[in-house]
Amino acid sequence: VQEDRLAPTVQSLFQRLGVKDANSEQNRPAINHFMSELLQTLGQENNGQSLPEAIDAARSQLANGTQSTRLDALQSELDTLKGSLGNSDLNLDQLLYAFKQTLPQGPREGVGQLLNASA
C-alpha cells in the first residue's frame, strides 16, 4: 500500500537535499522504496547501536572505502533513486548526514516513530 504523501520529516529531508518535489506522485514511490531500504540496511548494520551510531558507522565506512556489501547495495539503490529524481548531486554520505539531522532526541518522535513502525 503506497502512502498518499511522504512523512513530513522525509519530505523535509529530501527538500534539504535539493529535491523540490519530493512528494510528487512520480517521486513518492521511489523515495519510499529508498527510505525503507535505508532503514533496513541501517538496521542490519547496527549491531545493537542506536540509529545515530549506525549512521555514523556507515558514514565512516564510506569515508574509509570499507563499506559492506549492504552499503554497496544501498549505494546502487541511491543511484537508481537519483535517476528517478533527476538529481545527480545526491551522495550517500550527504544523505546519511542529513538523515541524522532529522532524527529526534526522543525515540517516539519524527523518524524515530517511523523506525519503530517499520522495525
Secondary structure, DSSP 8 states (H G I E B T S, - for coil): ---SS--HHHHHHHHHTT-TTTTSTTHHHHHHHHHHHHHHHHHHH-TT--HHHHHHHHHHHHHHT---HHHHHHHHHHHHHHHHHT-TT--HHHHHHHHHHH--SSTTSHHHHHHHHH-
